[in-house]
Amino acid sequence: MTLHLQLAPLISLGAGIGILVFPKLLNYIVAGYLIVIGVLGLLGHPM
């Protein structure tokens, strides 16, 4: 039996739980997401 996990669903699940527990985290999570996506886009790594 092989388990294949992808990174994006795990990150989104963790972010969702974090927002439910600490609503003020939303600003930091969104900012971090945008920064990571922007840096990966500049480096040529498609998501």
C-alpha positions in Angstrom: 0.0 0.0 0.0 1.4 3.3 -1.1 0.4 6.7 0.4 1.0 9.7 -1.9 0.7 13.0 -0.1 0.9 16.3 -1.9 2.1 19.5 -0.2 -0.6 22.0 -1.2 -3.6 20.1 0.5 -1.6 19.6 3.7 -0.7 23.3 3.8 -4.2 24.4 3.2 -5.5 22.0 5.9 -3.0 23.3 8.4 -3.9 26.9 7.4 -7.6 26.3 7.8 -7.2 24.8 11.2 -4.9 27.6 12.3 -7.4 30.2 11.2 -10.2 28.4 13.1 -8.1 28.3 16.3 -6.4 31.8 15.9 -8.4 34.1 13.6 -5.7 36.7 13.7 -3.4 34.3 11.9 -5.4 34.9 8.7 -3.3 38.0 7.8 0.0 36.2 8.3 -1.2 33.0 6.4 -2.4 35.0 3.4 0.7 37.1 3.3 3.0 34.1 3.6 1.1 32.3 0.9 1.4 35.2 -1.5 5.1 35.7 -0.8 5.8 32.0 -1.4 3.7 31.9 -4.6 5.4 35.1 -5.8 8.9 33.8 -5.1 8.2 30.4 -6.8 6.7 32.2 -9.8 9.8 34.4 -10.1 12.1 31.4 -9.9 10.1 29.6 -12.6 8.6 26.8 -10.5 4.9 26.3 -11.5 2.5 25.4 -8.8 
